[in-house]
Amino acid sequence: MKYAGQSGYEARQLIRAGRHVGQTSGMAPGFVQANLAVLPAAQANDFLRFCVRNPKPCPLLGHSEPGDWRLPALGRDIDIRTDLPSYRVWRDGRIAAETGDITPYWRDDLVAFLLGCSFSFEAPLLDAGLTLHHHELGTDVPVYRSSIPTVPAGPFHGPMVVSMRSFKPADAIRAVQITSRMPGVHGAPVHIGLPESIGIHDLDLPDYGSPVPVPAGELPVFWACGITPQAVVEAAKLEFCITHTPAHMLVTDLRIADLSVL
Protein backbone atom coordinates (compact mmCIF):
# COMPACT_ATOMS: atom_id res chain seq x y z
CA MET A 1 0.00 0.00 0.00
CA LYS A 2 1.05 3.60 -0.52
CA TYR A 3 1.70 4.31 3.15
CA ALA A 4 2.72 0.85 4.34
CA GLY A 5 4.79 0.84 7.52
CA GLN A 6 3.76 4.30 8.65
CA SER A 7 2.59 4.84 12.24
CA GLY A 8 -0.18 7.15 13.40
CA TYR A 9 2.37 9.50 14.95
CA GLU A 10 4.42 9.62 11.73
CA ALA A 11 1.28 10.33 9.71
CA ARG A 12 0.34 13.23 11.99
CA GLN A 13 3.84 14.70 11.75
CA LEU A 14 3.62 14.67 7.95
CA ILE A 15 0.24 16.38 8.10
CA ARG A 16 1.28 18.96 10.70
CA ALA A 17 4.33 19.88 8.61
CA GLY A 18 2.14 20.35 5.52
CA ARG A 19 3.85 17.49 3.71
CA HIS A 20 0.55 15.62 3.32
CA VAL A 21 -2.53 17.68 2.50
CA GLY A 22 -4.81 15.15 0.80
CA GLN A 23 -7.22 12.48 1.96
CA THR A 24 -6.04 9.96 4.58
CA SER A 25 -7.46 6.71 3.22
CA GLY A 26 -4.59 4.22 3.22
CA MET A 27 -2.39 6.13 5.67
CA ALA A 28 -0.91 4.20 8.60
CA PRO A 29 -2.63 0.84 7.96
CA GLY A 30 -3.77 -0.81 11.18
CA PHE A 31 -4.18 2.50 13.03
CA VAL A 32 -7.59 3.98 13.80
CA GLN A 33 -8.66 7.10 11.94
CA ALA A 34 -11.18 9.52 13.38
CA ASN A 35 -13.81 12.00 12.22
CA LEU A 36 -13.88 15.36 14.00
CA ALA A 37 -16.62 17.60 15.34
CA VAL A 38 -15.70 20.65 17.44
CA LEU A 39 -18.53 22.44 19.20
CA PRO A 40 -18.98 25.15 21.84
CA ALA A 41 -19.33 23.76 25.36
CA ALA A 42 -22.94 25.01 25.43
CA GLN A 43 -23.87 22.38 22.82
CA ALA A 44 -21.41 19.66 23.90
CA ASN A 45 -23.73 17.76 26.23
CA ASP A 46 -26.46 17.58 23.60
CA PHE A 47 -23.95 16.36 21.02
CA LEU A 48 -22.65 13.75 23.45
CA ARG A 49 -26.24 12.51 23.89
CA PHE A 50 -26.62 12.46 20.10
CA CYS A 51 -23.54 10.22 19.81
CA VAL A 52 -24.83 7.86 22.52
CA ARG A 53 -28.20 7.60 20.75
CA ASN A 54 -26.60 7.08 17.32
CA PRO A 55 -23.59 4.80 17.87
CA LYS A 56 -23.47 3.48 14.28
CA PRO A 57 -22.75 6.82 12.56
CA CYS A 58 -21.16 8.42 15.66
CA PRO A 59 -18.99 5.84 17.50
CA LEU A 60 -17.32 8.05 20.09
CA LEU A 61 -13.58 7.43 20.55
CA GLY A 62 -12.98 10.35 22.87
CA HIS A 63 -13.48 14.06 23.52
CA SER A 64 -11.43 16.90 24.92
CA GLU A 65 -11.98 19.19 27.86
CA PRO A 66 -13.27 22.68 26.93
CA GLY A 67 -10.51 24.72 25.32
CA ASP A 68 -8.01 21.84 25.29
CA TRP A 69 -6.68 20.89 21.86
CA ARG A 70 -4.78 17.86 23.16
CA LEU A 71 -6.13 14.29 23.22
CA PRO A 72 -3.42 12.18 24.90
CA ALA A 73 -5.70 9.13 25.14
CA LEU A 74 -5.76 8.95 21.33
CA GLY A 75 -2.14 9.63 20.56
CA ARG A 76 1.19 11.17 21.42
CA ASP A 77 1.48 14.93 20.98
CA ILE A 78 -1.88 15.33 19.21
CA ASP A 79 -2.81 18.92 18.41
CA ILE A 80 -6.37 18.84 17.13
CA ARG A 81 -5.87 22.30 15.59
CA THR A 82 -3.20 21.23 13.09
CA ASP A 83 -3.10 17.43 12.78
CA LEU A 84 -5.82 16.91 10.15
CA PRO A 85 -5.07 17.73 6.49
CA SER A 86 -8.19 19.86 6.09
CA TYR A 87 -10.99 21.30 8.23
CA ARG A 88 -14.36 22.90 7.61
CA VAL A 89 -15.48 25.91 9.63
CA TRP A 90 -19.28 26.19 9.86
CA ARG A 91 -21.38 29.24 10.69
CA ASP A 92 -25.19 29.10 10.90
CA GLY A 93 -25.22 25.67 9.29
CA ARG A 94 -23.13 26.67 6.27
CA ILE A 95 -19.50 26.10 5.38
CA ALA A 96 -17.73 29.42 5.95
CA ALA A 97 -14.14 28.29 5.32
CA GLU A 98 -11.88 25.33 4.59
CA THR A 99 -8.39 25.43 6.05
CA GLY A 100 -5.46 23.24 7.04
CA ASP A 101 -5.04 24.99 10.43
CA ILE A 102 -7.85 25.96 12.80
CA THR A 103 -5.62 27.68 15.35
CA PRO A 104 -7.03 31.14 14.43
CA TYR A 105 -10.56 29.83 15.10
CA TRP A 106 -9.80 28.11 18.39
CA ARG A 107 -11.65 29.30 21.52
CA ASP A 108 -11.49 28.47 25.21
CA ASP A 109 -15.02 27.02 25.16
CA LEU A 110 -14.53 24.54 22.31
CA VAL A 111 -14.86 20.77 22.85
CA ALA A 112 -13.43 18.34 20.28
CA PHE A 113 -15.26 15.05 19.65
CA LEU A 114 -13.49 12.23 17.79
CA LEU A 115 -15.60 9.57 16.09
CA GLY A 116 -14.47 6.28 14.56
CA CYS A 117 -14.01 6.23 10.78
CA SER A 118 -14.56 3.47 8.22
CA PHE A 119 -11.09 4.10 6.75
CA SER A 120 -9.89 2.18 9.80
CA PHE A 121 -11.40 -1.12 8.69
CA GLU A 122 -10.15 -0.89 5.12
CA ALA A 123 -6.79 -2.47 6.02
CA PRO A 124 -8.46 -5.58 7.52
CA LEU A 125 -10.67 -5.86 4.41
CA LEU A 126 -7.61 -5.67 2.15
CA ASP A 127 -5.74 -8.14 4.36
CA ALA A 128 -8.63 -10.57 3.81
CA GLY A 129 -8.14 -10.31 0.06
CA LEU A 130 -11.14 -8.08 -0.64
CA THR A 131 -10.96 -5.42 -3.33
CA LEU A 132 -11.67 -1.75 -2.61
CA HIS A 133 -12.39 -0.05 -5.91
CA HIS A 134 -11.77 3.50 -4.70
CA HIS A 135 -8.23 2.44 -3.76
CA GLU A 136 -7.72 1.01 -7.25
CA LEU A 137 -8.97 4.26 -8.79
CA GLY A 138 -7.09 6.51 -6.37
CA THR A 139 -10.27 8.40 -5.40
CA ASP A 140 -12.27 9.14 -2.27
CA VAL A 141 -14.89 6.63 -1.14
CA PRO A 142 -18.41 7.65 -2.30
CA VAL A 143 -20.64 8.92 0.50
CA TYR A 144 -24.39 9.64 0.42
CA ARG A 145 -27.10 11.20 2.53
CA SER A 146 -29.60 8.41 3.16
CA SER A 147 -33.24 8.48 4.20
CA ILE A 148 -32.37 6.63 7.42
CA PRO A 149 -33.20 9.03 10.26
CA THR A 150 -30.96 9.64 13.24
CA VAL A 151 -32.33 9.79 16.79
CA PRO A 152 -32.49 13.50 17.76
CA ALA A 153 -30.87 15.03 20.84
CA GLY A 154 -31.37 18.69 21.62
CA PRO A 155 -30.87 20.68 18.39
CA PHE A 156 -29.15 17.77 16.64
CA HIS A 157 -31.22 15.88 14.08
CA GLY A 158 -31.03 14.87 10.45
CA PRO A 159 -30.30 12.00 8.07
CA MET A 160 -27.71 9.28 8.49
CA VAL A 161 -24.85 9.61 6.03
CA VAL A 162 -23.46 6.36 4.60
CA SER A 163 -20.31 5.32 2.74
CA MET A 164 -20.43 2.72 -0.03
CA ARG A 165 -18.07 -0.03 -1.15
CA SER A 166 -19.17 -2.75 -3.57
CA PHE A 167 -18.36 -6.45 -3.47
CA LYS A 168 -19.28 -9.75 -5.05
CA PRO A 169 -21.95 -11.44 -2.87
CA ALA A 170 -19.55 -13.85 -1.14
CA ASP A 171 -17.12 -11.00 -0.46
CA ALA A 172 -19.96 -8.84 0.88
CA ILE A 173 -20.68 -11.55 3.46
CA ARG A 174 -17.00 -11.60 4.40
CA ALA A 175 -16.99 -7.80 4.72
CA VAL A 176 -19.95 -8.01 7.12
CA GLN A 177 -18.13 -10.62 9.20
CA ILE A 178 -14.94 -8.56 9.40
CA THR A 179 -16.49 -5.16 10.16
CA SER A 180 -19.06 -6.47 12.64
CA ARG A 181 -16.13 -7.01 15.03
CA MET A 182 -15.31 -3.29 14.95
CA PRO A 183 -18.19 -1.25 16.43
CA GLY A 184 -15.75 1.51 17.35
CA VAL A 185 -15.34 2.31 13.65
CA HIS A 186 -19.00 1.91 12.56
CA GLY A 187 -19.19 -1.87 12.75
CA ALA A 188 -21.31 -3.91 10.35
CA PRO A 189 -23.03 -2.31 7.34
CA VAL A 190 -26.44 -0.69 7.77
CA HIS A 191 -27.68 -1.76 4.31
CA ILE A 192 -26.79 -4.02 1.37
CA GLY A 193 -28.14 -3.65 -2.16
CA LEU A 194 -31.22 -1.66 -3.30
CA PRO A 195 -29.86 1.83 -2.64
CA GLU A 196 -33.19 3.40 -3.56
CA SER A 197 -34.76 1.82 -0.49
CA ILE A 198 -32.60 4.09 1.69
CA GLY A 199 -33.18 7.18 -0.42
CA ILE A 200 -30.18 6.92 -2.75
CA HIS A 201 -31.41 7.19 -6.33
CA ASP A 202 -28.16 7.58 -8.29
CA LEU A 203 -24.92 5.98 -7.10
CA ASP A 204 -23.06 8.09 -9.67
CA LEU A 205 -23.97 11.26 -7.76
CA PRO A 206 -22.53 10.96 -4.24
CA ASP A 207 -23.10 13.85 -1.84
CA TYR A 208 -19.48 13.63 -0.67
CA GLY A 209 -16.40 11.91 -2.03
CA SER A 210 -16.08 10.63 -5.59
CA PRO A 211 -18.30 8.39 -7.74
CA VAL A 212 -17.02 4.82 -7.96
CA PRO A 213 -18.73 2.50 -10.48
CA VAL A 214 -20.29 -0.71 -9.17
CA PRO A 215 -19.11 -3.53 -11.47
CA ALA A 216 -21.62 -5.99 -12.87
CA GLY A 217 -22.28 -8.82 -10.42
CA GLU A 218 -21.39 -6.77 -7.34
CA LEU A 219 -23.60 -5.42 -4.55
CA PRO A 220 -23.33 -1.92 -3.08
CA VAL A 221 -22.67 -2.23 0.66
CA PHE A 222 -23.38 0.78 2.89
CA TRP A 223 -21.79 1.62 6.23
CA ALA A 224 -22.85 4.38 8.60
CA CYS A 225 -20.49 7.32 8.15
CA GLY A 226 -18.93 9.88 10.47
CA ILE A 227 -19.87 12.69 8.08
CA THR A 228 -23.34 12.38 9.63
CA PRO A 229 -22.57 15.19 12.14
CA GLN A 230 -21.97 17.55 9.22
CA ALA A 231 -25.44 16.85 7.83
CA VAL A 232 -26.80 17.29 11.35
CA VAL A 233 -24.98 20.62 11.88
CA GLU A 234 -26.42 21.82 8.59
CA ALA A 235 -29.94 20.73 9.56
CA ALA A 236 -29.64 22.34 13.01
CA LYS A 237 -28.17 25.56 11.56
CA LEU A 238 -25.67 25.58 14.41
CA GLU A 239 -24.14 29.00 14.98
CA PHE A 240 -20.55 27.73 15.02
CA CYS A 241 -18.85 24.39 14.52
CA ILE A 242 -15.64 22.95 13.10
CA THR A 243 -15.42 19.53 11.40
CA HIS A 244 -12.94 17.63 9.28
CA THR A 245 -13.22 17.98 5.54
CA PRO A 246 -14.66 14.66 4.31
CA ALA A 247 -11.94 12.00 3.84
CA HIS A 248 -9.35 14.12 5.72
CA MET A 249 -9.13 12.42 9.12
CA LEU A 250 -7.14 12.43 12.33
CA VAL A 251 -4.83 9.39 12.32
CA THR A 252 -4.58 8.19 15.93
CA ASP A 253 -2.17 5.91 17.78
CA LEU A 254 -4.98 3.45 18.55
CA ARG A 255 -4.68 0.13 16.78
CA ILE A 256 -7.74 -1.28 15.07
CA ALA A 257 -6.93 -4.72 16.50
CA ASP A 258 -7.35 -3.29 20.00
CA LEU A 259 -10.90 -2.15 19.19
CA SER A 260 -12.05 -5.54 17.89
CA VAL A 261 -14.67 -7.17 20.08
CA LEU A 262 -14.34 -10.79 18.88
C-alpha positions in Angstrom: 0.0 0.0 0.0 1.0 3.6 -0.5 1.7 4.3 3.2 2.7 0.8 4.3 4.8 0.8 7.5 3.8 4.3 8.7 2.6 4.8 12.2 -0.2 7.1 13.4 2.4 9.5 15.0 4.4 9.6 11.7 1.3 10.3 9.7 0.3 13.2 12.0 3.8 14.7 11.7 3.6 14.7 7.9 0.2 16.4 8.1 1.3 19.0 10.7 4.3 19.9 8.6 2.1 20.4 5.5 3.8 17.5 3.7 0.6 15.6 3.3 -2.5 17.7 2.5 -4.8 15.2 0.8 -7.2 12.5 2.0 -6.0 10.0 4.6 -7.5 6.7 3.2 -4.6 4.2 3.2 -2.4 6.1 5.7 -0.9 4.2 8.6 -2.6 0.8 8.0 -3.8 -0.8 11.2 -4.2 2.5 13.0 -7.6 4.0 13.8 -8.7 7.1 11.9 -11.2 9.5 13.4 -13.8 12.0 12.2 -13.9 15.4 14.0 -16.6 17.6 15.3 -15.7 20.7 17.4 -18.5 22.4 19.2 -19.0 25.1 21.8 -19.3 23.8 25.4 -22.9 25.0 25.4 -23.9 22.4 22.8 -21.4 19.7 23.9 -23.7 17.8 26.2 -26.5 17.6 23.6 -23.9 16.4 21.0 -22.7 13.8 23.4 -26.2 12.5 23.9 -26.6 12.5 20.1 -23.5 10.2 19.8 -24.8 7.9 22.5 -28.2 7.6 20.8 -26.6 7.1 17.3 -23.6 4.8 17.9 -23.5 3.5 14.3 -22.7 6.8 12.6 -21.2 8.4 15.7 -19.0 5.8 17.5 -17.3 8.0 20.1 -13.6 7.4 20.5 -13.0 10.3 22.9 -13.5 14.1 23.5 -11.4 16.9 24.9 -12.0 19.2 27.9 -13.3 22.7 26.9 -10.5 24.7 25.3 -8.0 21.8 25.3 -6.7 20.9 21.9 -4.8 17.9 23.2 -6.1 14.3 23.2 -3.4 12.2 24.9 -5.7 9.1 25.1 -5.8 8.9 21.3 -2.1 9.6 20.6 1.2 11.2 21.4 1.5 14.9 21.0 -1.9 15.3 19.2 -2.8 18.9 18.4 -6.4 18.8 17.1 -5.9 22.3 15.6 -3.2 21.2 13.1 -3.1 17.4 12.8 -5.8 16.9 10.2 -5.1 17.7 6.5 -8.2 19.9 6.1 -11.0 21.3 8.2 -14.4 22.9 7.6 -15.5 25.9 9.6 -19.3 26.2 9.9 -21.4 29.2 10.7 -25.2 29.1 10.9 -25.2 25.7 9.3 -23.1 26.7 6.3 -19.5 26.1 5.4 -17.7 29.4 5.9 -14.1 28.3 5.3 -11.9 25.3 4.6 -8.4 25.4 6.1 -5.5 23.2 7.0 -5.0 25.0 10.4 -7.9 26.0 12.8 -5.6 27.7 15.3 -7.0 31.1 14.4 -10.6 29.8 15.1 -9.8 28.1 18.4 -11.6 29.3 21.5 -11.5 28.5 25.2 -15.0 27.0 25.2 -14.5 24.5 22.3 -14.9 20.8 22.9 -13.4 18.3 20.3 -15.3 15.0 19.7 -13.5 12.2 17.8 -15.6 9.6 16.1 -14.5 6.3 14.6 -14.0 6.2 10.8 -14.6 3.5 8.2 -11.1 4.1 6.7 -9.9 2.2 9.8 -11.4 -1.1 8.7 -10.1 -0.9 5.1 -6.8 -2.5 6.0 -8.5 -5.6 7.5 -10.7 -5.9 4.4 -7.6 -5.7 2.2 -5.7 -8.1 4.4 -8.6 -10.6 3.8 -8.1 -10.3 0.1 -11.1 -8.1 -0.6 -11.0 -5.4 -3.3 -11.7 -1.8 -2.6 -12.4 0.0 -5.9 -11.8 3.5 -4.7 -8.2 2.4 -3.8 -7.7 1.0 -7.3 -9.0 4.3 -8.8 -7.1 6.5 -6.4 -10.3 8.4 -5.4 -12.3 9.1 -2.3 -14.9 6.6 -1.1 -18.4 7.6 -2.3 -20.6 8.9 0.5 -24.4 9.6 0.4 -27.1 11.2 2.5 -29.6 8.4 3.2 -33.2 8.5 4.2 -32.4 6.6 7.4 -33.2 9.0 10.3 -31.0 9.6 13.2 -32.3 9.8 16.8 -32.5 13.5 17.8 -30.9 15.0 20.8 -31.4 18.7 21.6 -30.9 20.7 18.4 -29.2 17.8 16.6 -31.2 15.9 14.1 -31.0 14.9 10.5 -30.3 12.0 8.1 -27.7 9.3 8.5 -24.9 9.6 6.0 -23.5 6.4 4.6 -20.3 5.3 2.7 -20.4 2.7 0.0 -18.1 0.0 -1.1 -19.2 -2.7 -3.6 -18.4 -6.5 -3.5 -19.3 -9.8 -5.1 -22.0 -11.4 -2.9 -19.6 -13.8 -1.1 -17.1 -11.0 -0.5 -20.0 -8.8 0.9 -20.7 -11.5 3.5 -17.0 -11.6 4.4 -17.0 -7.8 4.7 -19.9 -8.0 7.1 -18.1 -10.6 9.2 -14.9 -8.6 9.4 -16.5 -5.2 10.2 -19.1 -6.5 12.6 -16.1 -7.0 15.0 -15.3 -3.3 14.9 -18.2 -1.3 16.4 -15.7 1.5 17.4 -15.3 2.3 13.6 -19.0 1.9 12.6 -19.2 -1.9 12.8 -21.3 -3.9 10.3 -23.0 -2.3 7.3 -26.4 -0.7 7.8 -27.7 -1.8 4.3 -26.8 -4.0 1.4 -28.1 -3.6 -2.2 -31.2 -1.7 -3.3 -29.9 1.8 -2.6 -33.2 3.4 -3.6 -34.8 1.8 -0.5 -32.6 4.1 1.7 -33.2 7.2 -0.4 -30.2 6.9 -2.7 -31.4 7.2 -6.3 -28.2 7.6 -8.3 -24.9 6.0 -7.1 -23.1 8.1 -9.7 -24.0 11.3 -7.8 -22.5 11.0 -4.2 -23.1 13.8 -1.8 -19.5 13.6 -0.7 -16.4 11.9 -2.0 -16.1 10.6 -5.6 -18.3 8.4 -7.7 -17.0 4.8 -8.0 -18.7 2.5 -10.5 -20.3 -0.7 -9.2 -19.1 -3.5 -11.5 -21.6 -6.0 -12.9 -22.3 -8.8 -10.4 -21.4 -6.8 -7.3 -23.6 -5.4 -4.6 -23.3 -1.9 -3.1 -22.7 -2.2 0.7 -23.4 0.8 2.9 -21.8 1.6 6.2 -22.9 4.4 8.6 -20.5 7.3 8.1 -18.9 9.9 10.5 -19.9 12.7 8.1 -23.3 12.4 9.6 -22.6 15.2 12.1 -22.0 17.5 9.2 -25.4 16.9 7.8 -26.8 17.3 11.4 -25.0 20.6 11.9 -26.4 21.8 8.6 -29.9 20.7 9.6 -29.6 22.3 13.0 -28.2 25.6 11.6 -25.7 25.6 14.4 -24.1 29.0 15.0 -20.5 27.7 15.0 -18.8 24.4 14.5 -15.6 22.9 13.1 -15.4 19.5 11.4 -12.9 17.6 9.3 -13.2 18.0 5.5 -14.7 14.7 4.3 -11.9 12.0 3.8 -9.3 14.1 5.7 -9.1 12.4 9.1 -7.1 12.4 12.3 -4.8 9.4 12.3 -4.6 8.2 15.9 -2.2 5.9 17.8 -5.0 3.5 18.6 -4.7 0.1 16.8 -7.7 -1.3 15.1 -6.9 -4.7 16.5 -7.3 -3.3 20.0 -10.9 -2.2 19.2 -12.0 -5.5 17.9 -14.7 -7.2 20.1 -14.3 -10.8 18.9 
